[in-house]
Amino acid sequence: MLEILISTLILALLMLGLGNIFVAGKRLILHSRSRMTGGELGKYFLDDFQMLVRQDTWSTNCLGLGNCPPEQKGTADGLDRDYTANYTINNGQPITNVNRVKVDIIWNEPPP
């Protein structure tokens, strides 16, 4: 009888360890999916700016004037949570004269 109890205890500990591995794997997959979605959202928002980089309209568009909307809000498809996209425009460095646009995608990660 004692041998059966010990073997059951060992089996329970092994199953608990395997269960933790699966939970950690699922958490990693969800985090990776969130990072990929954030990258896709950043690309989506930067695509709009790509059309504004034209020499003939530079003095009249929001990049040239530096007054692009600072943030946009929405809901990511399939993620069931809201996000905010914040733009930061760094107008012309003195040496390179290059404007840089940075997009930060902000949302709350789902609980594990």
N, C-alpha and C positions, 0 to 999 in steps of 0.2 A: 504494500500500500504506500509506503514511504517513497519507493522508487517512482511510482506513478505520479505522486504529487511533485516530486523534484523534476521529472521530465515535463510535466505540464507547466511548471514555473519557467523552465528553460525555454519551452516553446512560446510561452507568453512574452518573455523578454525579447526573443527573436522577432516575433510578430510586431511588437511595439517599435523596435528599431527599424524594421522595414516600413512600417507605417509612417514614421518620421521622415524617412528618405523620400517617400512619395509626396508627402506634404511639402517638403522643402523644394522638390522638383517642380511641383505645381506653382509654388510661390515664385520661383525663378522664371518659369515660363510666362506668368502673368506680368512680372516686372519687365521682361524682355519685350513682350508685346506692347506694353505701355511706352517703352522707349522707342520702339519702331514707329508707333503711331505718332509720338511727339515729333520724330524726325520728318515723317510725312506731312504733318501739319505745318511744320516750319517751312518745308519746301513749297507747300501750297501757298503760304502767305508771301514767300519771297518771289514766287512766279509773277505776282502782280507788279512787283517793283522792276522786274526784268524788262517789262514793256515800257517802263518810264525812262530807261537809260537810252535816251536819244539826244543827239546834239541839237537837233532843230527845235525840240520842245523843252530843253533843259531849264530854260529860264522861266517857264510857266508851270511846270509840274511840281508835285509836292516834294520830290527829292531835291530838286534844284533850289526850291524855296525853303526847304527844311520844315515844312508844316504837315507832314503825313500824319494820319490819325495815330495816336499813341498806343491804342489798344483795341482789340476786337474780342468779342466773347461768342461762344457757341457751345455746342455739344458734339463730342466726337462720336462718330458712327460706331456702334457696337460696343462702346465702352461704358455707356450709361452714366456718364459724369460730365460736368461742365468744365470748360477750359477757358483760359484767358491768354491771348497772344499779345505780348508787349513788344513794341518796336523801339529800338534805340538807333538813332542816326547820328553818326560821327562825321560831321561835315569837314571835308578837306584838311588833311594834315599839311603843315607848312612845307614839308619837303616833297612829299609824293603827290599832293593835291588829289587824293583819292577819298571818295566818300564810302563809308562802310555802314551797312545796315545789319543790326543784330536783332534776332527774334527770339524771345523767351516764351516758351509754352509752359503754362503753369496749371496744374490740377492736383487734386488729392488722389493718391494711390489707394486702391481698394485695400481693406484690411485683409491680412493673410488668412 
